[in-house]
Amino acid sequence: MTRGNQSHITEFLLLGLSSDPKQQVWLFASFLVMYLVNVGGNSVIIAAIQGDVRLHTPMYFFLSNLSFVDICFTNVIVPRMLANMQSKSKKFPFTQCLTQMYFFVACAITDSFLLAAMALDRYVAICHPLCYTTTMNPRCCLQLVTASWLVSHLHSLTHTILMARLSFCGPNIIHHFFCDVQPLLMLSCSDTSLNELLAFTEGSFVIMSPFIFITVSYVYITRAVLRVPSGRGRYKVFSTCGSHLTVVALYYGTAISVYIRPSSTYSVTKDRVVTVIYTVVIPMLNPFIYSLRNRDMKQALRKLARRKEQNKH
């Protein structure tokens, strides 16, 4: 496809994590295992929550939605990456690349807003326990989840439309395992200043506002916990937040290091490794983080396992 003397790219070459055939074998096996654990683990979490009436609470409603988003998140990236490893042709059509970018950004931002909703749930439960049932009612929880999806998709749509208007007429090789925003901007032969400005301003706001909200919530939660007279009581109250804090630290620690900075500091090799952590590793770890130290979740999982055994017999 040509326009004047300028050739416009209609497909990219997605190089993945490595071009070494020996590395491709163990990378394929590793990512396949992580993908199956992720989808299986998060599906079990959703089934356990749905199957136990005791877990029909705001916290577990948000957790089941987070598990669903994590399944979507991984499905946007890993199947294509695995197919790419097995294929000699690394070609990825431009429209498919934009579609992948759209859903990747939407799922990533939805994750951050759901983590903020979970922080709100913990804040109300610990700091205002008498108002908990009226504040965190089913309607409010549904509105928070719906708003998370809507804002995320609007944010993603804006960036995808701006990316679609750019011209790509030079090299078409993406040194990454999926179509992320920064690698695409680096390949464009158009003026990307508007994209970069929006990514650094509106993008920073969308990523950082849930993080700031979570941080402020935990400042108030910590103050409330420190007022509890006994050490055992403090531990019991704060232990309900441990899993959530772990996921927040992992997710935002990696996401901020990649996205909240000027594009001139972008490093292909370093950022690919960090991106693997929050796109594949963290969604895989979430079911373990939320179930291993959670007594209610363990009981629900045992109940689900017993039901499966009974169905077999």
Protein Blocks (a to p, Z undefined) as FASTA:
>chain_A
ZZhjbccdfbdcdebjbfcfklmmmmmmmmmmmmmmmmmmmmmmmmmmmmpmklmcfklm
mmmmmmmmmmmmmmmmmmmmmmmmmpmblcdcfklmmmmmmmmmmmmmmmmmmmmmmmmm
mmmmmmmmmlmmmmmgmklmmmmmmmmmmmmmmmmmmmmmmmmmpccfbdfbdcbfbdcf
klmmmmpcbdfklmmmmmmmmmmmmmmmmmmmmmmmmmmmmmmmmmpmblklmmmmmmmm
mmmmmmmmmmmmmmmmmmnccfklpcfklmmmmmmmmmmmmmmmmmmmmmmmmmklmmmm
mmmmmmmmmmmZZ
